[in-house]
């Protein structure tokens, strides 16, 4: 009779994976299938809180993605102004190229937020350093805007990193819907 119990299976309440009868935790998601109601509730609360943290991180990532779009727009507008008003077509082409790069980064942000935002940050800081080396007066020009762009990108990098961690943890717990992956 014990052989019948050892080969029977129990479905996990959380991820619906089949587990051997008598296991305390699910082999797929670590849900306490043999645990107390308090342990099961605690597990569900952890999953719920991680999902809330992930949602908060995604909101911050969205704001960083918006900053990337704004940067693309600024490079586009300044490129056109410099090209047509100041007849500096080389700078216009450079700014329009940066516009395309930032648009690609914004699109990539949907797939890999951390990599896209980090790349946008490095590109932006590098451009600012090069501008200061070419003309030191550009350090002061638009300082407030530069400061807010850098702060927004840094927050986006931090949020994207946190979101990756939460998403990985939720995937391990089999708690992420397929459409969020």
Secondary structure as the mmCIF struct_conf table of DSSP 4:
data_model
#
loop_
_struct_conf.conf_type_id
_struct_conf.id
_struct_conf.beg_label_comp_id
_struct_conf.beg_label_asym_id
_struct_conf.beg_label_seq_id
_struct_conf.end_label_comp_id
_struct_conf.end_label_asym_id
_struct_conf.end_label_seq_id
HELX_RH_AL_P HELX_RH_AL_P1 UNK A 2 UNK A 7
STRN STRN1 UNK A 9 UNK A 11
TURN_TY1_P TURN_TY1_P1 UNK A 13 UNK A 15
STRN STRN2 UNK A 18 UNK A 20
TURN_TY1_P TURN_TY1_P2 UNK A 21 UNK A 22
BEND BEND1 UNK A 24 UNK A 25
TURN_TY1_P TURN_TY1_P3 UNK A 27 UNK A 29
TURN_TY1_P TURN_TY1_P4 UNK A 33 UNK A 34
BEND BEND2 UNK A 35 UNK A 35
HELX_RH_AL_P HELX_RH_AL_P2 UNK A 37 UNK A 84
TURN_TY1_P TURN_TY1_P5 UNK A 85 UNK A 85
BEND BEND3 UNK A 86 UNK A 86
HELX_RH_AL_P HELX_RH_AL_P3 UNK A 89 UNK A 111
HELX_RH_AL_P HELX_RH_AL_P4 UNK A 113 UNK A 134
HELX_RH_3T_P HELX_RH_3T_P1 UNK A 136 UNK A 139
TURN_TY1_P TURN_TY1_P6 UNK A 140 UNK A 142
HELX_RH_AL_P HELX_RH_AL_P5 UNK A 143 UNK A 172
TURN_TY1_P TURN_TY1_P7 UNK A 173 UNK A 174
BEND BEND4 UNK A 176 UNK A 176
HELX_RH_3T_P HELX_RH_3T_P2 UNK A 178 UNK A 180
#
